[in-house]
Amino acid sequence: MAESEESMKQIKNAEYEEFQKYLHDKNNGRILTPDGLRFICQANDYNPEKIGRHMLEVMARQQSQQ
């Protein structure tokens, strides 16, 4: 076995499944990026109440789809 193969870290199935879930969420727009947060804040005029209401509405929509 090559030296680089011996030093490669093996991951557990649970870690792999968690990473696959992360990739699925990322590819389906379920991960909030700093740019996405900035856009949401700007779209809601940097008003904390509007931002909070928007986030709660999005969360409710996401939960109803699951």
Sequence and secondary structure as in RCSB ss.txt:
>XXXX:A:sequence
MAESEESMKQIKNAEYEEFQKYLHDKNNGRILTPDGLRFICQANDYNPEKIGRHMLEVMARQQSQQ
>XXXX:A:secstr
  HHHHHS    HHHHHHHHHHHHHHHTT S  HHHHHHHHHHTTT HHHHHHHHHHHHHHHHHH 
